[in-house]
Amino acid sequence: MILHISKVFIFFIYCMVGYLLLIVPGLCQEEPGETAFDLGVFAFEDKDFDSAERHLLKALSLAPDQPFYCLFLGKVYLAINQLDKAEKFLTKAFQLNPIMNGLNYDLAYLTFKQSRFSDAADRFSKIVENDPLTQNVLACYYAGISFFECNQYEKAIQYLMRAAERSPTIKPNSMFYCGICYYKQHQTQKAVQHFEYVLMHAPADELKDHAKKWLIALRAQKSQEQPFDCLVKLSVQADDNVMIVSPDWITGDESDGVMQFYLAGKYFFTPKDRHRLGVGFRHYQTVHQDLSEFDLMGNIIDIAYSFQMPLITLGLKYSPSAYRLDGRQYITRHQWKGHVLWNVSDNLMNRFAYSCYIQNHDENSERDGHTHDISMDMYYRLKKHKMKLLAGFSAEENHRNEMRYQYEDLKFTLGLTKKLLYTLTFHSKLGISHRRHEQWDELGFKRKDNKFEFSCTILKPVWQKGMEIGFDYSYTKNNSILDAYDYRRNIFGISFLYHY
């Protein structure tokens, strides 16, 4: 009996050994390219990217549709800034297996390195919000930087501060960018606080130096900020065609010497706040050498409010004014104006405005009425060439008690400001306008005018800060279907300006 059991046991052992000899080779067989892949991953972790690329390419040659091989080869090319190749293999990895761990982060980082910051911000923010338990600090940080590059400063602060709370290592960099964001939002005090933190805690001297430069600039700006602003301008001009331009009457071909005086002052009750409330006064006056009947004087009061946001500023202004001609009351106006300033980028700004004013003409009630005006202007700065460009369009509609004084006016404007040698500044402006009257006489005749205007000024700082001397020239040519309203005008002048 014992001998029988022993034979059975021996037979069972032989069977198990035979089974293992058949099965184990199949279990131990590795996938194609796995050894090369492992060597590539080890080289990648050691930052030996040349070896990593060589091993991973070999692995892919043996298994072209292995998503992990594509993923790590994409990581290698991402690390060595071969972004086109990185995009090729990361995209292929996503097509083969879109739920691989870390793939979405690598794709987001790829768009960041390609300066596609809007896409990067969207990808990184989704990683953070869809998987909050992993607390992906780098995704938070790069989401903040991406929003910063897109000028979305509030969202940038949100993600940068989340990264700072989770990582003491990243915190100084996050605080630095938050400081810039607060500066862009006109919250100077918060910006200063963040730069001071960086100066105290940043481990890198380079980051400390940048924070120090920002603090110096902000403190200098703060010392220069003042609630009062004043401009004084005095000009002496030679005018070869003195006139008062109006729809019904114009003089021509009389030259004279003119002294022009302009004074403007503004006071801001909240100069450092995003909400700015101010009041201003402007005075304009001309004195002619011989033709005193053209002496004009105007006084304007401005009550203005503006609200500054990161990219947009909203403004409202009410301006009552009164003008006197040769000592007599001439025109009284009440103007309301609203505008939107849109800072598209550091170099580009757009301005949209609407204004309406009511006019009372003291010498001719037929010219009483109101005017609507809309305008759009674009300002572009070329830092490299020390130049600013202006392009604008405006449409004006005038309503008067008498039909003949009603007209529409369309105007296109181009402008240029250029810094020259020897601290000279050159300003020029070109304007083309078309005026059309609804009805000029009882027969229904419609007057139409086309006007061309050009002006330029060269300014030179003199004596002390805020003082400038300028040389001015302006040319105007008006073509009307009524010969009486055709004219040309040249004005040469020398100006003295003081800005405080």
C-alpha positions in Angstrom: 0.0 0.0 0.0 2.8 2.4 0.9 4.6 1.5 -2.3 1.5 2.3 -4.4 1.1 5.7 -2.7 4.8 6.5 -3.4 4.3 5.7 -7.1 1.3 8.0 -7.3 3.1 10.8 -5.6 6.1 10.5 -7.9 3.8 10.5 -10.9 2.1 13.7 -9.6 5.5 15.4 -9.2 6.5 14.5 -12.8 3.2 15.9 -14.1 3.7 19.2 -12.2 7.2 19.6 -13.5 6.1 18.9 -17.0 3.3 21.5 -16.7 5.6 24.1 -15.4 8.1 23.4 -18.2 5.3 24.1 -20.7 3.8 27.2 -19.0 6.7 29.1 -17.5 8.4 30.0 -20.8 5.1 31.6 -21.9 4.8 33.6 -18.6 8.3 34.7 -18.7 8.2 35.9 -22.3 8.6 39.8 -22.3 6.8 42.1 -24.6 8.7 43.3 -27.7 11.1 46.2 -26.9 10.5 46.0 -23.1 14.2 45.8 -22.2 15.0 48.8 -24.4 12.0 50.7 -22.9 13.2 50.0 -19.4 16.7 51.2 -20.3 15.2 54.3 -21.9 13.2 55.2 -18.8 16.2 54.7 -16.5 18.2 57.0 -18.8 15.4 59.6 -18.8 15.3 59.6 -15.0 19.1 60.2 -15.0 18.6 63.0 -17.5 20.8 61.2 -20.0 18.4 62.2 -22.8 20.6 61.1 -25.7 20.7 57.5 -24.4 17.0 57.7 -23.5 16.1 58.7 -27.0 18.2 55.9 -28.5 16.7 53.2 -26.3 13.1 54.4 -26.7 13.4 54.6 -30.5 14.6 51.0 -30.5 11.7 50.0 -28.3 9.2 51.7 -30.7 10.8 50.0 -33.7 9.9 46.7 -32.1 6.4 47.8 -30.9 5.2 50.9 -32.9 1.8 51.0 -31.2 2.9 50.8 -27.6 1.4 53.9 -26.0 3.9 54.0 -23.1 6.8 54.0 -25.5 5.3 57.0 -27.3 4.6 58.7 -24.1 8.1 58.5 -22.7 9.7 59.4 -26.1 7.5 62.5 -26.1 8.7 63.3 -22.6 12.3 63.1 -23.8 11.7 65.5 -26.8 9.8 67.8 -24.4 12.8 67.9 -22.1 15.2 68.8 -24.9 12.8 71.3 -26.5 12.3 69.5 -29.7 8.6 70.5 -29.6 7.5 69.3 -33.0 8.7 65.7 -32.3 7.3 65.9 -28.7 3.9 66.9 -30.2 4.0 64.0 -32.7 4.6 61.3 -30.1 2.5 62.7 -27.3 -0.4 63.0 -29.8 0.1 59.4 -30.9 0.1 58.3 -27.3 -3.1 60.1 -26.6 -4.7 58.4 -29.7 -3.6 55.0 -28.5 -4.5 55.4 -24.8 -6.0 58.8 -23.7 -6.2 57.9 -20.0 -2.6 57.2 -19.3 -1.4 58.8 -16.1 0.5 62.1 -16.7 -0.3 62.3 -20.4 -2.7 65.3 -20.0 -0.1 67.2 -18.0 2.6 66.6 -20.7 0.2 67.8 -23.4 -0.6 70.9 -21.3 3.1 71.6 -20.7 3.7 71.1 -24.5 1.2 73.9 -25.3 2.8 76.1 -22.6 6.3 75.7 -24.1 4.8 76.4 -27.6 3.5 79.8 -26.1 -0.1 78.7 -26.8 -1.0 80.2 -23.4 -4.7 80.2 -23.8 -4.8 76.5 -24.6 -2.3 75.8 -21.8 -4.4 77.7 -19.3 -7.5 75.7 -20.3 -5.6 72.3 -20.1 -3.8 73.0 -16.8 -7.0 74.4 -15.1 -8.9 71.3 -16.1 -6.2 69.0 -14.7 -6.4 70.9 -11.4 -10.2 71.0 -11.2 -10.9 67.5 -12.4 -8.4 65.8 -10.1 -8.1 67.9 -6.9 -7.1 65.0 -4.7 -3.7 64.7 -6.3 -3.0 68.4 -5.5 -0.9 68.8 -8.7 1.1 71.8 -7.6 2.9 72.3 -10.9 -0.4 72.2 -12.8 -1.7 75.0 -10.5 1.5 77.0 -11.0 1.6 76.7 -14.8 -2.2 77.4 -15.0 -1.5 80.7 -13.1 1.5 81.6 -15.4 -0.6 80.8 -18.5 -3.5 83.0 -17.3 -0.9 85.7 -16.5 0.4 85.6 -20.1 -3.2 85.9 -21.3 -3.6 89.1 -19.2 -6.3 87.3 -17.1 -4.8 88.5 -13.8 -7.6 87.6 -11.4 -7.5 83.9 -12.5 -3.7 84.0 -12.5 -3.7 85.1 -8.9 -6.2 82.4 -8.0 -4.1 79.5 -9.3 -0.7 81.0 -8.3 -1.8 81.3 -4.7 -3.1 77.8 -4.6 0.3 76.6 -5.8 2.0 78.8 -3.2 -0.1 77.3 -0.4 0.8 73.8 -1.4 4.5 74.1 -2.0 7.0 76.3 -0.1 9.5 75.8 -2.9 7.2 77.3 -5.6 5.8 80.0 -3.3 8.4 82.7 -4.0 7.9 82.5 -7.7 4.2 82.4 -7.3 4.3 85.5 -5.1 6.4 87.3 -7.6 4.0 86.8 -10.4 1.1 87.7 -8.1 2.8 91.0 -7.4 2.9 91.8 -11.1 -0.8 90.8 -11.4 -1.8 93.2 -8.6 0.3 96.0 -10.2 -1.6 95.4 -13.5 -4.8 95.6 -11.5 -3.8 99.0 -10.1 -3.5 97.5 -6.5 -0.1 98.9 -5.8 -0.1 98.2 -2.1 -0.8 94.5 -2.5 1.9 94.4 -5.2 4.4 95.9 -2.8 3.6 93.4 -0.1 4.1 90.4 -2.5 7.5 91.8 -3.8 8.6 92.3 -0.2 7.8 88.7 0.6 9.9 87.6 -2.4 12.8 89.8 -1.3 12.8 88.3 2.2 12.2 84.6 1.3 13.3 83.8 -2.3 16.3 81.4 -2.3 17.6 82.6 -5.7 19.5 85.9 -5.9 18.1 86.5 -9.4 14.5 86.4 -8.3 15.4 88.7 -5.3 17.0 91.2 -7.7 13.9 91.3 -9.9 11.7 91.8 -6.8 14.0 94.6 -5.7 13.8 96.4 -9.0 10.0 96.2 -8.9 9.9 97.7 -5.4 12.2 100.5 -6.4 10.0 101.3 -9.4 6.8 101.2 -7.4 8.1 103.4 -4.6 9.4 105.9 -7.1 6.0 105.9 -8.8 4.3 106.4 -5.4 6.4 109.3 -4.6 5.5 111.0 -7.9 1.8 110.4 -7.6 0.0 113.5 -6.6 -3.7 114.4 -6.7 -3.1 117.6 -8.7 -2.2 117.9 -12.4 -1.6 121.2 -14.3 -0.7 122.2 -17.9 0.1 125.7 -19.1 0.7 126.5 -22.8 1.5 129.8 -24.3 1.8 130.1 -28.1 2.7 132.8 -30.6 1.3 132.1 -34.1 1.3 133.5 -37.6 -2.1 132.7 -39.2 -2.5 133.4 -42.9 -6.3 133.0 -42.8 -8.0 134.0 -39.6 -11.5 132.6 -39.2 -14.2 131.3 -37.0 -15.4 128.1 -38.7 -19.2 127.6 -38.6 -21.8 126.2 -41.0 -23.1 129.5 -42.1 -20.3 132.0 -42.1 -16.6 132.0 -42.7 -14.0 134.7 -43.3 -11.0 134.2 -45.5 -7.7 135.6 -46.7 -6.9 137.8 -43.8 -3.7 137.1 -42.0 -2.8 138.2 -38.5 -0.5 137.5 -35.5 -2.2 135.5 -32.7 -1.3 134.9 -29.1 -2.9 131.7 -27.7 -3.1 130.8 -24.0 -4.3 127.5 -22.6 -4.5 126.5 -19.0 -5.8 123.1 -17.7 -5.9 121.8 -14.2 -7.2 118.5 -12.6 -7.6 117.4 -9.0 -8.3 113.7 -8.2 -10.0 113.0 -4.9 -8.9 109.3 -5.1 -5.7 109.3 -7.1 -4.5 105.8 -6.1 -7.8 104.0 -6.2 -9.3 101.9 -9.0 -12.3 104.3 -8.6 -11.1 107.7 -9.6 -13.2 110.8 -9.1 -11.8 114.2 -10.2 -12.7 117.7 -11.1 -10.9 119.9 -13.6 -10.9 123.4 -15.2 -9.8 124.4 -18.7 -9.3 128.0 -20.0 -8.7 128.8 -23.7 -8.1 132.3 -25.1 -6.8 133.9 -28.3 -5.7 137.5 -28.7 -5.2 138.8 -32.2 -2.9 141.6 -33.1 -5.2 143.5 -35.5 -8.4 141.5 -35.9 -9.8 141.7 -32.4 -13.3 140.7 -33.5 -11.9 137.1 -33.6 -10.7 137.1 -30.0 -12.2 133.9 -28.5 -12.3 132.8 -24.9 -13.6 129.6 -23.5 -14.0 128.2 -19.9 -14.8 124.5 -19.4 -15.4 122.6 -16.1 -14.8 118.9 -16.1 -16.3 116.4 -13.6 -15.0 113.0 -14.3 -15.2 109.5 -12.9 -13.4 106.3 -14.0 -13.2 102.7 -12.9 -10.0 100.8 -13.7 -10.1 97.0 -14.2 -7.2 94.8 -15.3 -7.8 95.2 -19.0 -10.7 97.8 -19.3 -11.2 101.3 -17.9 -14.7 102.8 -17.9 -15.1 106.6 -17.8 -17.8 109.2 -17.5 -17.5 113.0 -17.8 -19.8 116.0 -17.6 -18.4 119.3 -19.0 -20.3 122.5 -18.9 -18.6 125.3 -20.9 -19.1 128.9 -22.0 -17.4 130.8 -24.9 -17.1 134.5 -25.5 -16.3 136.2 -28.9 -14.9 139.7 -28.8 -16.0 140.1 -25.2 -19.7 139.0 -26.0 -21.3 135.9 -24.8 -21.1 133.5 -27.8 -22.0 129.8 -27.1 -23.0 127.8 -24.0 -22.7 124.0 -24.0 -23.4 121.1 -21.7 -21.5 117.9 -22.7 -21.8 114.3 -21.5 -19.2 111.8 -22.5 -18.6 108.1 -21.8 -15.6 106.0 -22.9 -14.2 102.5 -22.7 -10.4 101.9 -22.8 -9.4 98.4 -23.6 -5.8 97.4 -23.0 -5.5 94.6 -25.5 -1.8 94.1 -24.8 1.1 96.0 -23.4 1.5 97.7 -26.8 -2.1 98.0 -28.1 -5.0 100.0 -26.6 -8.4 100.6 -28.1 -10.7 103.5 -27.1 -14.5 103.7 -27.7 -16.3 106.9 -26.9 -19.8 108.4 -27.2 -20.6 112.1 -26.4 -23.6 114.3 -26.5 -23.8 118.0 -26.0 -26.6 120.6 -25.9 -25.6 124.0 -27.4 -27.2 127.4 -26.9 -26.0 130.0 -29.4 -26.5 133.5 -27.8 -26.4 135.4 -31.1 -28.5 133.1 -33.3 -31.1 130.9 -31.7 -31.6 129.1 -35.1 -28.2 127.4 -34.3 -29.3 126.1 -30.9 -29.5 122.3 -30.8 -27.7 119.1 -29.8 -24.9 116.9 -31.2 -24.2 113.2 -31.0 -20.7 111.8 -31.6 -19.2 108.3 -31.6 -15.5 107.6 -32.0 -13.1 104.6 -32.1 -9.4 105.0 -31.8 -6.5 102.5 -31.8 -3.1 103.3 -30.2 -0.1 101.1 -30.9 3.3 101.4 -29.4 6.5 100.2 -31.1 9.0 100.1 -28.2 11.9 99.1 -30.3 11.5 102.1 -32.6 10.4 104.5 -29.8 7.2 105.2 -31.7 3.4 105.4 -31.1 0.8 105.1 -33.8 -2.8 106.3 -33.8 -5.7 105.4 -36.1 -9.2 106.7 -35.5 -12.7 107.1 -36.9 -15.5 109.4 -35.7 -19.1 110.1 -36.8 -20.9 113.2 -35.7 -24.5 114.2 -36.2 -25.6 117.8 -35.5 -29.3 118.7 -35.0 -30.2 122.4 -35.0 -33.4 124.5 -34.8 -32.9 125.6 -38.4 -32.5 122.9 -41.1 -29.7 124.5 -42.9 -27.4 124.3 -39.9 -27.9 120.5 -39.5 -25.1 118.3 -40.8 -23.3 115.0 -40.5 -19.5 114.7 -40.3 -17.3 111.6 -40.8 -13.6 111.8 -40.0 -10.6 109.5 -40.3 -7.5 110.3 -38.3 -3.9 109.0 -38.4 -1.2 110.0 -35.9 2.4 109.4 -35.1 4.7 110.2 -32.1 8.4 109.5 -32.5 11.3 110.0 -30.1 14.2 111.6 -32.0 17.9 112.4 -31.2 18.8 115.1 -28.7 15.7 114.4 -26.5 13.4 115.8 -29.3 9.9 114.4 -29.7 8.0 114.6 -33.0 4.2 114.6 -33.1 2.1 114.6 -36.3 -1.6 114.1 -37.2 -3.5 113.7 -40.4 -7.2 114.1 -40.7 -9.7 113.7 -43.6 -13.4 114.5 -43.1 -16.6 114.7 -45.0 -19.4 117.0 -44.0 -22.9 116.7 -45.5 -25.7 119.2 -44.7 -29.3 118.0 -44.8 -30.6 121.2 -46.6 -28.8 124.4 -47.2 -31.5 126.6 -48.7 -35.2 126.8 -49.4 -34.8 124.9 -52.7 -33.4 121.9 -50.9 -29.8 122.3 -52.0 -27.4 120.2 -50.0 -24.0 121.5 -49.1 -21.1 119.0 -49.0 -17.5 119.7 -47.8 -14.3 117.6 -47.8 -11.6 118.8 -45.4 -7.9 117.8 -45.2 -5.9 118.7 -42.1 -2.3 118.1 -41.2 -0.4 119.3 -38.1 3.0 118.6 -36.7 5.0 119.6 -33.6 8.6 119.2 -32.5 9.1 119.4 -28.7 12.3 119.9 -26.8 12.7 119.8 -23.0 14.3 123.0 -21.6 15.5 124.3 -18.3 13.8 122.1 -15.7 11.6 119.0 -15.6 8.1 119.6 -17.1 9.2 122.5 -19.3 9.2 122.2 -23.1 9.5 124.5 -26.1 7.7 123.5 -29.3 7.7 124.4 -33.0 4.2 124.0 -34.6 2.8 123.9 -38.0 -0.7 123.1 -39.3 -2.3 123.1 -42.7 -6.0 123.0 -43.5 -7.7 122.7 -46.9 -11.5 122.7 -47.3 -13.2 121.8 -50.6 -16.9 122.7 -50.8 -19.4 122.5 -53.6 -20.1 126.1 -52.7 -17.1 128.2 -53.7 -17.5 130.6 -50.9 -16.5 127.9 -48.4 -13.3 126.8 -50.2 -10.3 127.9 -48.2 -6.7 127.1 -47.3 -5.1 127.9 -44.0 -1.5 127.8 -42.7 -0.5 128.4 -39.1 3.1 128.6 -37.9 3.8 128.9 -34.2 6.2 128.7 -31.3 4.9 127.3 -28.0 6.1 127.1 -24.4 4.7 124.4 -22.2 4.9 123.6 -18.5 3.4 120.4 -17.1 3.3 119.9 -13.4 
